[in-house]
Amino acid sequence: MARFQRKTCITLIGFILFIFGIMVVLKTLRPEGAGFESPFGLGLFPELQRAESGDNPPNHQKGIADSKPAVDQLKKGSTKSTMTLAAKLEEFPVPNYNLHVFYYSWYGSPQFDGKYIHWDHPILPHWDPKVASNFPKGKHSPPDDVGSNFYPGLGAYSSRDPTVIEAHMQQLRTAAIGVLALSWYPPGMKEDNGEPTDGLVPAIMDIAHKYQVKVTFHIEPYKGRDDLSMYNSVKYIVDKYGDHPAFYRYKTSNGKHLPLFYVYDSYLTSPEMWTRLLKESGHHSIRNTAYDGIFIGLLVEEKQKNEILTAGFDGLYTYFATNGFSFGSSHRNWKSIKGFCDSNNLMFIPSVGPGYIDTSIRPWNLHNTRNRINGKYYETALSAALEVRTDIVSITSFNEWHEGTQIEKAIPKTAGQTTYQDYLPHKADIYLEITRKWAEKFQKEREKWLV
């Protein structure tokens, strides 16, 4: 019996030593750094080890076997993103391509531009030194102190920021606006307080196309703008951007699809010089060429109706959002202006706006302020535009923050001794919603007119 117990003990010790030997061998096969508490060598099988531990392994452990699932997942992600955008577009109202809005891409921030641009707008002095002496001087100091009476919902943003452009396109679609009229200077040129912006056009057009928004050009009064430089500017725009799917073309009564150009401060150039570009007999005529288009001049004073006609423009617009400020911007004159245009085969594009206040940069200009009256001012302007049955209505503006004409989202804000105006008691998107409502009305009214 004692011999049997001794033999059993020896056998058991031998078995234990055998098992220990196997475990030592297995340990030598385990990857460096693997724990010993997992007795089955799971380090050799990353997928099993990840399932057991719940950890995500570093990329170098995934191996070639993982590459195809990763590519498939990327494809699935891309497809999902496309599906998400398609679903989002379905939620927006249908874009109205007869509703244009003036858009500015001149804003900058340190993150994207190395400094603030335009948000630090200088306070402009009155032309009369005696009046100017009564008002502050200097410039604004972003991000809390910006050159606007309102504060943007996106903060003191950069027009280069793709997420900002994306947010803007979403707001445009929320408002059912179909066409963005982009403020434009030729390459390397800029307005007094900004930087060149032509380089931003491709990104704006790409994201606009993603949201089914079209882009037209609002040509600014750049230095040296005359008939020849305008021909070259239009040629540049058409050659560089004309094939982009977001490039806006207007369908004329004879079935042509032509680009449309707003020409700001067109009155600064004489009608005689414009005829060289806009008349068929002109020395630098653009008519019946590959660069022909619809050219819309700015009407400020009444006499400019005939000047615009003589110059060879195809129509006129009023831009300013200040009812009563100029002949063109006064709602009471729109009926007679429309009659003049109809009689002379011109387009009339009235410009409506939610209000006007620029005292953050022109503190002496309080008398031209137009209070928003919680959206009533805007709706009055939209109603006046529809009454004259125009083919296109333009909106001043999406984001001209300096003059307080923006329909972009704004938020309440107090910084130091400055309390910005806001859209309360309404939400930040109130002017987008008003625009959407009137875009639908505009579309229904146009359908009646065309019957």
C-alpha positions as CSV (number, residue, x, y, z in Angstrom):
1,M,0.0,0.0,0.0
2,A,2.8,2.4,0.9
3,R,4.6,1.4,-2.3
4,F,1.5,2.2,-4.3
5,Q,1.1,5.6,-2.7
6,R,4.8,6.4,-3.4
7,K,4.4,5.3,-7.0
8,T,1.3,7.5,-7.4
9,C,3.1,10.5,-5.9
10,I,6.0,10.1,-8.2
11,T,3.6,9.8,-11.2
12,L,1.7,13.0,-10.1
13,I,5.0,14.9,-9.7
14,G,6.1,13.8,-13.2
15,F,2.8,14.9,-14.7
16,I,3.1,18.4,-13.0
17,L,6.6,18.8,-14.3
18,F,5.4,17.8,-17.8
19,I,2.7,20.4,-17.7
20,F,5.1,23.1,-16.4
21,G,7.5,22.2,-19.3
22,I,4.7,22.7,-21.9
23,M,3.8,26.1,-20.4
24,V,7.4,27.3,-20.5
25,V,7.6,26.3,-24.2
26,L,4.3,28.1,-24.9
27,K,5.6,31.2,-23.2
28,T,8.6,31.3,-25.4
29,L,6.2,31.3,-28.4
30,R,4.1,34.3,-27.1
31,P,4.7,37.8,-28.5
32,E,6.8,40.1,-26.4
33,G,4.8,41.8,-23.8
34,A,2.0,39.2,-23.7
35,G,0.6,38.4,-20.2
36,F,1.1,35.0,-18.7
37,E,-2.4,34.8,-17.4
38,S,-3.8,33.7,-20.7
39,P,-2.7,30.1,-20.9
40,F,-3.7,29.4,-24.5
41,G,-1.4,31.6,-26.4
42,L,-4.0,34.1,-27.6
43,G,-1.3,36.6,-28.4
44,L,-0.8,34.6,-31.6
45,F,-4.4,35.5,-32.6
46,P,-5.0,39.2,-32.3
47,E,-8.6,39.0,-33.3
48,L,-9.3,36.5,-30.5
49,Q,-7.3,38.5,-28.0
50,R,-9.2,41.7,-28.9
51,A,-12.5,39.8,-28.5
52,E,-11.4,38.6,-25.1
53,S,-9.9,41.9,-23.7
54,G,-12.2,44.4,-25.5
55,D,-9.1,46.5,-26.5
56,N,-8.4,47.9,-29.9
57,P,-4.9,46.7,-31.0
58,P,-2.5,49.2,-32.5
59,N,-2.4,49.4,-36.3
60,H,0.9,47.4,-36.6
61,Q,-0.9,44.3,-35.1
62,K,-3.7,44.3,-37.7
63,G,-1.7,42.7,-40.5
64,I,-2.5,42.2,-44.2
65,A,-5.5,40.1,-43.4
66,D,-7.3,43.2,-42.1
67,S,-6.7,45.4,-45.2
68,K,-9.7,44.2,-47.3
69,P,-12.2,44.6,-44.4
70,A,-10.8,48.1,-43.7
71,V,-11.2,49.1,-47.4
72,D,-14.7,47.7,-47.4
73,Q,-15.5,49.7,-44.2
74,L,-14.2,52.8,-45.8
75,K,-16.4,52.3,-48.8
76,K,-19.3,51.7,-46.5
77,G,-18.5,54.9,-44.6
78,S,-18.4,56.9,-47.9
79,T,-21.6,55.4,-49.0
80,K,-23.2,56.2,-45.6
81,S,-21.9,59.8,-45.8
82,T,-23.5,60.1,-49.2
83,M,-26.7,58.6,-48.0
84,T,-26.7,61.0,-45.0
85,L,-26.2,64.0,-47.3
86,A,-29.0,62.8,-49.6
87,A,-31.3,62.4,-46.6
88,K,-30.4,65.9,-45.3
89,L,-31.1,67.4,-48.8
90,E,-34.5,65.8,-48.7
91,E,-35.2,67.7,-45.5
92,F,-34.5,71.1,-47.0
93,P,-37.1,73.0,-49.0
94,V,-36.6,73.0,-52.8
95,P,-34.1,75.7,-53.8
96,N,-35.6,78.7,-55.7
97,Y,-33.2,79.7,-58.4
98,N,-35.0,82.9,-58.9
99,L,-34.0,84.0,-55.4
100,H,-30.4,85.4,-55.3
101,V,-28.5,86.5,-52.2
102,F,-25.4,88.6,-52.0
103,Y,-22.5,86.8,-50.3
104,Y,-19.1,88.0,-48.9
105,S,-16.1,85.8,-48.5
106,W,-13.8,88.5,-47.1
107,Y,-13.7,87.4,-43.4
108,G,-10.6,85.9,-41.8
109,S,-9.4,84.5,-38.5
110,P,-6.0,83.7,-37.0
111,Q,-6.5,80.0,-37.3
112,F,-7.0,80.0,-41.1
113,D,-5.6,83.4,-42.2
114,G,-3.0,84.3,-39.5
115,K,-5.0,87.3,-38.4
116,Y,-8.5,88.6,-38.2
117,I,-9.7,90.1,-41.5
118,H,-12.7,92.4,-41.8
119,W,-13.9,91.6,-38.2
120,D,-11.4,94.2,-37.2
121,H,-12.9,96.8,-39.6
122,P,-11.7,100.4,-38.9
123,I,-14.2,103.0,-37.8
124,L,-14.7,105.2,-40.9
125,P,-14.5,108.9,-40.4
126,H,-17.1,111.3,-41.6
127,W,-16.0,113.4,-44.7
128,D,-16.6,116.6,-42.7
129,P,-13.7,117.0,-40.2
130,K,-15.9,118.9,-37.8
131,V,-18.5,116.1,-37.7
132,A,-15.7,113.4,-37.6
133,S,-14.2,115.0,-34.5
134,N,-17.3,114.1,-32.5
135,F,-17.0,110.3,-33.1
136,P,-14.5,107.7,-32.0
137,K,-11.5,106.6,-34.2
138,G,-9.5,103.4,-34.5
139,K,-10.6,99.9,-35.4
140,H,-12.3,96.9,-33.8
141,S,-10.5,94.2,-31.8
142,P,-12.0,90.7,-32.4
143,P,-13.1,88.2,-31.4
144,D,-15.3,89.9,-28.8
145,D,-15.2,93.3,-30.5
146,V,-16.2,93.0,-34.1
147,G,-17.1,95.5,-36.8
148,S,-20.8,94.8,-36.6
149,N,-23.9,95.8,-34.6
150,F,-24.8,92.1,-34.5
151,Y,-22.7,89.1,-33.5
152,P,-22.5,86.0,-35.8
153,G,-23.7,82.7,-34.6
154,L,-20.5,81.1,-35.9
155,G,-18.3,83.6,-34.1
156,A,-15.6,85.7,-35.8
157,Y,-15.1,83.1,-38.5
158,S,-12.9,82.7,-41.5
159,S,-14.4,82.4,-45.0
160,R,-11.6,79.9,-45.7
161,D,-13.0,77.5,-43.1
162,P,-14.7,74.6,-44.9
163,T,-17.0,73.9,-42.0
164,V,-18.1,77.6,-42.2
165,I,-18.8,77.3,-45.9
166,E,-20.7,74.1,-45.3
167,A,-22.8,75.7,-42.5
168,H,-23.5,78.7,-44.8
169,M,-24.8,76.4,-47.6
170,Q,-27.0,74.6,-45.1
171,Q,-28.4,77.9,-44.0
172,L,-29.0,78.9,-47.7
173,R,-30.9,75.7,-48.3
174,T,-32.9,76.2,-45.1
175,A,-34.0,79.5,-46.6
176,A,-34.7,77.9,-50.0
177,I,-32.3,80.3,-51.7
178,G,-31.0,78.8,-55.0
179,V,-28.3,81.3,-56.0
180,L,-25.4,82.9,-54.2
181,A,-24.1,86.1,-55.7
182,L,-20.5,86.1,-54.7
183,S,-18.6,89.4,-54.2
184,W,-15.7,89.2,-56.6
185,Y,-12.4,90.9,-57.3
186,P,-9.9,89.7,-60.0
187,P,-6.9,87.5,-58.8
188,G,-4.5,89.5,-56.6
189,M,-6.9,92.4,-56.1
190,K,-9.0,93.2,-53.0
191,E,-11.0,95.9,-51.4
192,D,-9.5,98.4,-48.9
193,N,-9.9,96.3,-45.7
194,G,-9.4,92.8,-46.9
195,E,-7.2,90.3,-48.8
196,P,-7.6,88.7,-52.2
197,T,-10.5,86.2,-52.3
198,D,-10.5,84.7,-55.8
199,G,-8.6,81.7,-54.4
200,L,-11.7,80.8,-52.3
201,V,-14.0,80.5,-55.3
202,P,-13.3,76.7,-56.1
203,A,-14.1,75.6,-52.5
204,I,-17.2,77.8,-52.4
205,M,-18.4,76.3,-55.7
206,D,-17.6,72.7,-54.7
207,I,-19.6,72.9,-51.4
208,A,-22.4,74.9,-53.1
209,H,-22.8,72.1,-55.7
210,K,-22.9,69.6,-52.9
211,Y,-26.0,71.4,-51.6
212,Q,-27.5,72.1,-55.0
213,V,-26.8,75.9,-54.7
214,K,-25.7,77.9,-57.8
215,V,-23.0,80.6,-57.8
216,T,-23.1,83.8,-59.8
217,F,-20.6,86.7,-59.6
218,H,-21.1,90.2,-58.1
219,I,-18.3,92.1,-59.8
220,E,-16.9,94.8,-57.5
221,P,-15.5,98.2,-58.6
222,Y,-11.8,97.1,-58.6
223,K,-9.1,99.5,-59.5
224,G,-8.8,100.1,-63.3
225,R,-12.2,98.6,-64.1
226,D,-13.1,99.6,-67.6
227,D,-14.4,98.0,-70.8
228,L,-11.2,96.1,-71.6
229,S,-10.5,94.9,-68.0
230,M,-14.1,93.9,-67.7
231,Y,-13.9,91.8,-70.8
232,N,-10.8,90.1,-69.4
233,S,-12.5,89.6,-66.0
234,V,-15.5,88.0,-67.6
235,K,-13.3,85.8,-69.8
236,Y,-11.3,84.7,-66.7
237,I,-14.5,83.8,-64.8
238,V,-16.1,81.9,-67.6
239,D,-12.9,80.1,-68.6
240,K,-12.0,79.1,-65.0
241,Y,-15.4,78.5,-63.5
242,G,-17.9,78.2,-66.4
243,D,-17.7,74.4,-66.6
244,H,-18.3,73.9,-62.9
245,P,-21.7,72.4,-62.2
246,A,-22.5,75.1,-59.6
247,F,-21.9,77.9,-62.1
248,Y,-25.2,79.8,-62.6
249,R,-26.7,80.4,-66.0
250,Y,-29.9,82.2,-66.7
251,K,-32.3,80.9,-69.3
252,T,-33.3,83.7,-71.6
253,S,-36.6,84.0,-73.5
254,N,-34.9,82.7,-76.7
255,G,-33.7,79.6,-74.9
256,K,-30.1,80.5,-74.3
257,H,-28.4,79.7,-71.0
258,L,-26.1,82.7,-70.2
259,P,-24.1,83.6,-67.2
260,L,-25.4,86.5,-65.1
261,F,-23.2,89.2,-63.7
262,Y,-24.1,91.8,-61.1
263,V,-21.9,94.9,-61.6
264,Y,-21.7,96.9,-58.4
265,D,-21.3,100.7,-58.7
266,S,-21.6,100.5,-62.5
267,Y,-22.3,104.2,-62.5
268,L,-18.7,104.9,-61.7
269,T,-17.9,104.1,-65.4
270,S,-19.4,106.2,-68.1
271,P,-22.1,104.8,-70.3
272,E,-19.9,105.5,-73.3
273,M,-17.2,103.2,-72.0
274,W,-19.7,100.5,-71.1
275,T,-21.0,100.6,-74.7
276,R,-17.6,99.4,-75.9
277,L,-18.2,96.2,-74.0
278,L,-21.9,95.8,-74.0
279,K,-23.0,96.9,-77.5
280,E,-22.5,94.7,-80.5
281,S,-20.6,97.5,-82.3
282,G,-18.3,98.2,-79.3
283,H,-14.5,98.1,-79.7
284,H,-14.3,95.4,-77.0
285,S,-17.7,93.9,-77.5
286,I,-18.5,90.8,-75.6
287,R,-21.8,90.3,-77.4
288,N,-22.2,87.1,-79.5
289,T,-19.0,85.7,-78.2
290,A,-18.3,82.7,-75.9
291,Y,-18.3,85.2,-73.0
292,D,-21.6,86.9,-73.6
293,G,-23.9,87.1,-70.6
294,I,-26.6,88.9,-68.7
295,F,-25.1,92.1,-67.3
296,I,-27.0,93.8,-64.5
297,G,-26.1,97.5,-63.6
298,L,-26.7,99.2,-60.3
299,L,-29.5,101.7,-60.1
300,V,-29.1,104.4,-57.4
301,E,-30.4,107.7,-58.9
302,E,-33.4,108.0,-61.2
303,K,-31.3,109.4,-64.1
304,Q,-29.3,106.2,-64.1
305,K,-32.2,104.3,-65.7
306,N,-31.4,105.8,-69.0
307,E,-27.7,105.6,-68.5
308,I,-28.0,101.8,-67.9
309,L,-30.1,101.5,-71.0
310,T,-27.7,103.6,-73.1
311,A,-24.7,101.6,-71.8
312,G,-26.1,98.3,-73.1
313,F,-26.8,96.6,-69.8
314,D,-29.4,93.8,-69.8
315,G,-31.1,94.9,-66.6
316,L,-30.7,96.7,-63.3
317,Y,-30.7,95.9,-59.6
318,T,-31.1,98.2,-56.5
319,Y,-28.8,96.5,-53.9
320,F,-29.4,98.8,-50.9
321,A,-31.5,97.4,-48.1
322,T,-32.6,100.9,-47.0
323,N,-36.1,101.8,-48.1
324,G,-36.0,105.5,-49.0
325,F,-32.2,105.8,-49.0
326,S,-32.0,106.1,-52.8
327,F,-34.4,106.3,-55.7
328,G,-33.6,102.6,-56.6
329,S,-34.0,101.3,-53.1
330,S,-37.3,103.0,-52.4
331,H,-40.2,100.5,-52.6
332,R,-42.6,103.1,-53.8
333,N,-40.5,103.5,-57.0
334,W,-40.4,99.8,-58.0
335,K,-43.6,99.8,-60.0
336,S,-42.4,102.7,-62.2
337,I,-38.9,101.1,-62.5
338,K,-40.5,97.8,-63.6
339,G,-42.6,99.7,-66.2
340,F,-39.5,101.4,-67.6
341,C,-37.7,98.0,-67.8
342,D,-40.6,96.3,-69.5
343,S,-40.8,99.1,-72.1
344,N,-37.1,98.8,-72.9
345,N,-36.6,95.0,-72.7
346,L,-34.6,95.2,-69.5
347,M,-34.6,92.9,-66.4
348,F,-35.6,94.5,-63.1
349,I,-34.1,92.8,-60.0
350,P,-35.2,94.6,-56.9
351,S,-33.1,94.0,-53.8
352,V,-34.7,93.4,-50.4
353,G,-33.2,93.2,-47.0
354,P,-34.0,92.6,-43.3
355,G,-32.9,96.0,-42.1
356,Y,-29.8,98.2,-42.1
357,I,-27.5,99.5,-39.4
358,D,-23.8,100.3,-39.8
359,T,-23.0,102.5,-36.8
360,S,-20.3,100.1,-35.6
361,I,-18.2,101.3,-38.6
362,R,-20.0,104.5,-39.4
363,P,-21.1,105.9,-36.0
364,W,-22.3,109.1,-37.7
365,N,-24.8,107.3,-40.0
366,L,-27.6,106.6,-37.5
367,H,-30.1,108.4,-39.7
368,N,-29.9,105.6,-42.3
369,T,-30.7,102.8,-39.8
370,R,-33.7,100.7,-40.7
371,N,-35.0,98.8,-37.7
372,R,-35.8,95.1,-38.3
373,I,-39.1,95.3,-36.3
374,N,-38.8,91.6,-35.5
375,G,-38.9,90.7,-39.2
376,K,-41.7,93.0,-40.4
377,Y,-39.3,95.3,-42.3
378,Y,-38.1,92.3,-44.3
379,E,-41.5,91.0,-45.0
380,T,-42.7,94.4,-46.2
381,A,-39.8,94.5,-48.7
382,L,-40.4,91.0,-49.9
383,S,-44.1,91.8,-50.4
384,A,-43.2,94.9,-52.4
385,A,-40.9,92.9,-54.7
386,L,-43.6,90.3,-55.4
387,E,-46.1,93.0,-56.2
388,V,-44.1,94.2,-59.2
389,R,-43.9,90.7,-60.6
390,T,-40.1,90.5,-61.3
391,D,-38.5,87.3,-62.6
392,I,-35.7,87.5,-60.0
393,V,-35.5,88.9,-56.5
394,S,-32.1,89.6,-54.8
395,I,-31.5,89.7,-51.1
396,T,-29.0,92.1,-49.4
397,S,-27.5,90.2,-47.8
398,F,-26.5,86.8,-46.5
399,N,-23.5,88.0,-44.5
400,E,-22.7,91.7,-44.9
401,W,-22.3,92.1,-41.2
402,H,-20.8,95.6,-41.3
403,E,-24.0,97.1,-42.6
404,G,-26.3,94.9,-40.5
405,T,-28.1,93.5,-43.6
406,Q,-27.3,89.8,-42.9
407,I,-29.9,87.0,-42.7
408,E,-27.2,84.6,-41.4
409,K,-27.7,83.4,-37.9
410,A,-26.8,85.9,-35.1
411,I,-26.7,85.3,-31.4
412,P,-27.1,87.6,-28.3
413,K,-23.8,88.7,-26.9
414,T,-22.4,91.2,-24.4
415,A,-18.6,91.9,-24.3
416,G,-17.4,94.5,-21.9
417,Q,-19.5,97.6,-22.4
418,T,-20.8,96.4,-25.8
419,T,-24.1,94.7,-26.1
420,Y,-24.8,93.5,-29.6
421,Q,-28.2,93.5,-31.2
422,D,-29.9,90.2,-31.8
423,Y,-33.0,88.5,-33.3
424,L,-34.8,88.0,-30.0
425,P,-37.5,87.2,-29.1
426,H,-37.1,85.0,-32.2
427,K,-34.6,82.2,-32.8
428,A,-31.3,82.7,-34.6
429,D,-32.7,81.3,-37.8
430,I,-35.8,83.6,-38.0
431,Y,-34.6,85.4,-41.2
432,L,-33.9,82.1,-42.9
433,E,-37.4,81.0,-42.1
434,I,-39.0,84.2,-43.3
435,T,-37.0,83.8,-46.5
436,R,-38.1,80.2,-46.9
437,K,-41.8,81.2,-46.5
438,W,-41.5,84.0,-49.1
439,A,-39.5,81.8,-51.5
440,E,-42.5,79.5,-51.6
441,K,-44.9,82.4,-52.1
442,F,-42.7,83.7,-54.9
443,Q,-42.6,80.4,-56.7
444,K,-46.4,80.1,-56.5
445,E,-46.9,83.7,-57.7
446,R,-44.5,83.2,-60.6
447,E,-46.5,80.1,-61.7
448,K,-49.6,82.3,-61.9
449,W,-47.9,85.0,-63.9
450,L,-46.5,82.6,-66.4
451,V,-49.9,81.0,-67.2
